[in-house]
Amino acid sequence: MKLFDVYPLYDVTPISAKGIVVTDDKGQEYLDFYGGHAVISIGHSHPHYIKRLKDQLDNIGFYSNAVQNPLQVKLATKLGKLSHCDDYNLFLCNTGAEANENALKLASFQTGKSRVIAFKNSFHGRTSAAVATTDNEKINAPLNKQQKVTFLPFDNITAFKIEIEKGDVCAVIIESIQGVGGLDEPTTEFYQQISKICKENKVVLIADEVQSGFGRSGKFFAFQHHNIQPDIITIAKGMGNGFPVAGVLIHEKIKASYGLLGTTFGGNHLACVATLAVLEVMENENLMENVNQLGAYFMEKAKEITQVKRTKGKGLMLGLEFDFEVAELRKKLIYEHHLFTGGASNKHILRILPALNITKAQMDVFFDKLKIALS
Ligand SMILES: Cc1ncc(COP(=O)(O)O)c(C=O)c1O
């Protein structure tokens, strides 16, 4: 059998990784400024993470959601405390798309309505309702296009109000900082206005923190930069440091009932322990402080690069905008300078998503190599 060929691949075969260093099958080392798409949060093969997962495997790796799993309760409690979201309940699932799918479904159950407001250039995943709220015609099949979704621009409160007041909207879904799109984000005023309008009209506000959550933006959740309280928050990527795990944080005013949501694999023992290990490392190693310091350092260093037209993002969810398309630069960085970086649907943006414990020295290497690659 061959693989279903959907991914254009770089010709690199990683076989081991430690911290932000990835080693390929030829012994070549790469610095990982991409984190496998914002997934590696506490660094590859963190010793505490490895120990927690190995110890758990020695006990029990999986049982379904038909029996008690105290690890889920432990995780919900710790997550509530570290994120300052104690007044939410946690539903565990497996991927970012699945988290958004469940969030949208809950909003529809809650309101009895079905139209969704999403934003231009958004990315919320590749499954049913999640892909329908993704502003990319090419990855929406006719089946997905049956969903009722309206895409609005950021920062146009009049357009937003007109759509909400039509009375048929169940949810507004917004990436707190756009990831795949290229790090755009609206103003705090816009966030606060849409939050208010949603509350007034009983529309469920969903903050997609799949990429921007878990400390990446310098606050636990990126919406916390804007002093709003969404009704539902979705999380995934950095949560498991590579273990497939995702979650939906549901404000306690939205009530659960048996069978409303469900999954076979979601919240299994290994997934819980992977996430607990990430939270423990974040807390014990003060990673959010590092995110803020290194994020600010990155912005300063970027000023030295004359070809950079603009810096974007917050914390360690970063982008450098050039006045040329960066595909060739990314190839050069990976093959000649051994640096992994990310792209965006805005083809002029080089995305930088390193582990949250990256050091200044590693950041310096990145900028030294970038300067050479651009010269
Ligand atoms: C903001 C956001 N939401 C949802 C998703 C989908 O997550 P997954 O690929 O785990 O389904 C992504 C993935 O890139 C994302 O960036």
The ligand as an ORCA input file, in Angstrom:
! r2SCAN-3c Opt
* xyz 0 1
  C      -6.376     27.984     15.015
  C      -6.506     26.551     14.599
  N      -7.672     25.908     14.817
  C      -7.825     24.611     14.483
  C      -6.814     23.898     13.875
  C      -7.020     22.462     13.513
  O      -6.300     21.627     14.356
  P      -6.011     20.103     13.962
  O      -5.077     20.107     12.806
  O      -5.440     19.512     15.210
  O      -7.334     19.493     13.628
  C      -5.598     24.535     13.612
  C      -4.484     23.817     12.960
  O      -3.564     24.375     12.415
  C      -5.435     25.904     13.986
  O      -4.293     26.563     13.750
*
